[in-house]
Amino acid sequence: MLVLDIAARAIARTRSRLSPLRFSSTLRGDQQHLHDILDQAEDARSSSPVETTPWQATGFRRNFASGMFIRPHYWTYQHRFQPKTVRTAPPLVAPGRKEAYQHDVLRELGIDPLWETSNSTLLATFVSDLGKIRPRTYTRLTTKTQRRVGKAIRRAKMMGIIPLFYNPRMMPKPGQLK
């Protein structure tokens, strides 16, 4: 019996040494390991002094500055906890043929920009504040319409209908120059 006991102990020792190499585990060992991990996580959570308040969890909160006039609706939840507005960057590439064909307003309305050379209000929508012709990435026109708009703007500038270096919409009205 003594020999069998010694043999059983030796086999148990070799199994315990070989089990990690064979990637086998017992159910009880796995459960104990999971309990240890959960206990460590709970200890870390309970020992942390900083607790998150509800307004911190929701994100952006509007603050009040000293001397600021406060209206009653400023205290509402919707006003105080508005999410940050994400601004999308303008596209780097002009629209494809199909998309531009669908969104081209001048084509849909049957307006030929070359016939509208004297219409400074229409052409001003395609001119930047500094008087430059806006690119197709901004106007979202088809290539044909964009070429014709550019040609009409250049003609209008040469005829003096549109100013060369600024947008006509930015031009002061005649009575304001006093």
C-alpha positions as CSV (number, residue, x, y, z in Angstrom):
1,M,0.0,0.0,0.0
2,L,2.8,2.3,0.8
3,V,4.3,1.9,-2.7
4,L,0.9,2.6,-4.3
5,D,0.6,5.8,-2.2
6,I,4.0,7.0,-3.2
7,A,3.3,6.2,-6.9
8,A,0.0,8.1,-6.7
9,R,1.7,11.1,-5.2
10,A,4.4,11.0,-7.9
11,I,1.8,10.8,-10.6
12,A,-0.2,13.7,-9.1
13,R,3.0,15.8,-8.9
14,T,3.8,15.1,-12.6
15,R,0.3,15.9,-13.6
16,S,0.3,19.2,-11.8
17,R,3.6,20.1,-13.5
18,L,2.4,18.9,-17.0
19,S,-1.1,20.4,-17.0
20,P,0.0,24.0,-18.0
21,L,2.1,22.5,-20.8
22,R,-0.9,20.6,-22.1
23,F,-3.3,23.6,-21.7
24,S,-5.7,21.6,-19.7
25,S,-7.4,22.9,-16.6
26,T,-10.1,21.8,-14.1
27,L,-13.4,23.4,-13.7
28,R,-12.7,24.2,-10.0
29,G,-9.4,25.9,-10.9
30,D,-11.0,28.0,-13.6
31,Q,-13.8,29.1,-11.3
32,Q,-11.3,30.0,-8.6
33,H,-9.2,32.0,-11.1
34,L,-12.4,33.9,-12.2
35,H,-13.3,34.7,-8.6
36,D,-9.8,36.0,-8.0
37,I,-10.1,38.3,-11.0
38,L,-13.5,39.6,-10.0
39,D,-12.3,40.2,-6.4
40,Q,-9.3,42.2,-7.6
41,A,-11.6,44.3,-9.9
42,E,-14.0,45.0,-7.1
43,D,-11.2,46.0,-4.7
44,A,-9.8,48.4,-7.3
45,R,-13.2,49.9,-7.9
46,S,-14.0,50.3,-4.2
47,S,-10.5,51.8,-3.4
48,S,-10.7,54.5,-6.1
49,P,-11.6,57.9,-4.5
50,V,-12.9,59.6,-7.6
51,E,-16.5,58.8,-8.4
52,T,-18.2,59.9,-11.6
53,T,-21.2,62.0,-11.1
54,P,-24.1,61.9,-13.6
55,W,-23.2,65.1,-15.4
56,Q,-19.6,63.9,-15.9
57,A,-21.0,60.7,-17.4
58,T,-23.1,62.5,-19.9
59,G,-20.3,64.5,-21.4
60,F,-20.4,68.3,-22.1
61,R,-21.9,70.6,-19.5
62,R,-22.5,74.3,-20.1
63,N,-21.0,76.5,-17.4
64,F,-22.1,79.9,-16.3
65,A,-19.6,82.8,-16.4
66,S,-19.6,85.6,-13.9
67,G,-21.6,88.6,-15.0
68,M,-23.5,86.5,-17.5
69,F,-27.2,87.2,-17.9
70,I,-29.1,84.0,-17.2
71,R,-32.4,83.2,-18.7
72,P,-34.8,80.7,-17.1
73,H,-34.4,78.1,-19.8
74,Y,-30.7,78.0,-19.2
75,W,-31.5,75.8,-16.2
76,T,-33.2,73.1,-18.2
77,Y,-31.5,69.8,-18.7
78,Q,-31.6,70.2,-22.5
79,H,-29.7,73.5,-22.4
80,R,-27.2,72.5,-19.7
81,F,-26.3,69.1,-21.2
82,Q,-26.3,69.6,-24.9
83,P,-24.0,67.3,-26.8
84,K,-21.1,68.8,-28.6
85,T,-21.8,69.5,-32.2
86,V,-19.4,67.8,-34.5
87,R,-18.5,69.8,-37.6
88,T,-17.9,67.7,-40.7
89,A,-15.0,68.7,-42.8
90,P,-15.8,69.7,-46.4
91,P,-15.2,66.9,-48.9
92,L,-11.8,66.7,-50.5
93,V,-13.0,65.3,-53.8
94,A,-15.7,66.5,-56.1
95,P,-18.9,64.4,-56.4
96,G,-19.0,61.6,-59.0
97,R,-20.9,61.9,-62.2
98,K,-24.1,60.4,-61.0
99,E,-24.2,62.3,-57.7
100,A,-23.4,65.6,-59.4
101,Y,-26.1,65.0,-62.0
102,Q,-28.7,64.4,-59.3
103,H,-27.7,67.5,-57.2
104,D,-27.0,70.0,-60.0
105,V,-29.6,72.7,-59.4
106,L,-28.8,74.7,-62.5
107,R,-29.2,71.6,-64.7
108,E,-32.5,70.6,-63.0
109,L,-34.0,74.1,-63.5
110,G,-32.7,74.3,-67.1
111,I,-30.6,77.4,-66.4
112,D,-27.7,78.0,-68.7
113,P,-25.0,80.0,-66.8
114,L,-23.7,81.6,-70.0
115,W,-27.1,83.2,-70.6
116,E,-27.1,84.5,-67.0
117,T,-23.8,86.4,-67.3
118,S,-25.5,89.7,-66.3
119,N,-27.3,88.0,-63.3
120,S,-24.8,89.0,-60.6
121,T,-27.0,87.6,-57.8
122,L,-26.9,84.1,-59.3
123,L,-23.2,84.2,-60.1
124,A,-22.4,85.6,-56.6
125,T,-23.4,82.2,-55.1
126,F,-20.5,80.6,-56.9
127,V,-17.9,83.3,-55.9
128,S,-16.0,83.3,-52.6
129,D,-15.6,86.3,-50.3
130,L,-12.3,87.2,-52.0
131,G,-13.8,86.9,-55.5
132,K,-12.4,83.5,-56.4
133,I,-14.6,81.0,-58.3
134,R,-15.6,78.3,-55.8
135,P,-14.4,74.7,-56.6
136,R,-16.6,71.9,-57.7
137,T,-16.1,70.3,-54.2
138,Y,-18.0,73.2,-52.8
139,T,-20.6,73.9,-55.6
140,R,-21.4,70.1,-56.2
141,L,-22.1,70.9,-59.9
142,T,-21.5,68.7,-62.9
143,T,-18.2,69.3,-64.7
144,K,-20.0,70.8,-67.7
145,T,-22.1,73.2,-65.5
146,Q,-19.0,74.1,-63.4
147,R,-17.1,75.0,-66.6
148,R,-19.9,77.1,-67.8
149,V,-20.3,78.9,-64.5
150,G,-16.6,79.7,-64.4
151,K,-16.8,81.0,-67.9
152,A,-19.9,83.2,-67.1
153,I,-18.2,84.6,-63.9
154,R,-15.0,85.5,-65.9
155,R,-17.1,87.2,-68.5
156,A,-19.1,89.1,-65.9
157,K,-15.9,90.2,-64.3
158,M,-14.5,91.4,-67.6
159,M,-17.7,93.3,-68.3
160,G,-17.6,94.9,-64.8
161,I,-20.8,93.3,-63.6
162,I,-19.1,91.4,-60.8
163,P,-16.1,92.9,-58.9
164,L,-12.8,91.3,-59.4
165,F,-11.6,90.9,-55.8
166,Y,-14.6,90.4,-53.6
167,N,-18.1,88.9,-53.6
168,P,-20.8,91.3,-54.8
169,R,-23.0,90.3,-51.9
170,M,-20.4,91.7,-49.5
171,M,-20.4,95.0,-51.4
172,P,-21.9,97.9,-49.3
173,K,-25.1,99.4,-50.5
174,P,-24.9,102.9,-52.2
175,G,-26.5,104.7,-49.2
176,Q,-24.0,103.2,-46.7
177,L,-20.9,104.9,-48.0
178,K,-21.4,108.2,-46.1
